[in-house]
C-alpha cells in the first residue's frame, strides 16, 4: 500500500498472491485482470515470500516493518520531548539568573 493510490485490504492482497502462486496464467495477466499494477502485485508476492520464510534474500517481515515504523514514531516523539525539555530548562535557568539580587 503506497501513500498514493488505491488501498487494498489484507484479504485482497492475500487472494492476489494466492492467484499468482496457483493460477496457470502469468502474474502480469493476473495483475491486469485484478486491475492492479504489475509492480504492486510483484511487491505483494515478494513480501508474502519473506513473511512465509520462502525468500532466499529475506528482507524485513511485515511484522518487523510495522515494529520499525512504530519505533521510528516513538523516537521522533522522544526527540521532540527532549528538545522541549532542553528549551524549558534553558528558559528557567535564565529566569533564575535574573531573579537573584
Helices and strands as residue ranges (DSSP letters): H 10-22, H 27-34, H 38-51, H 62-99
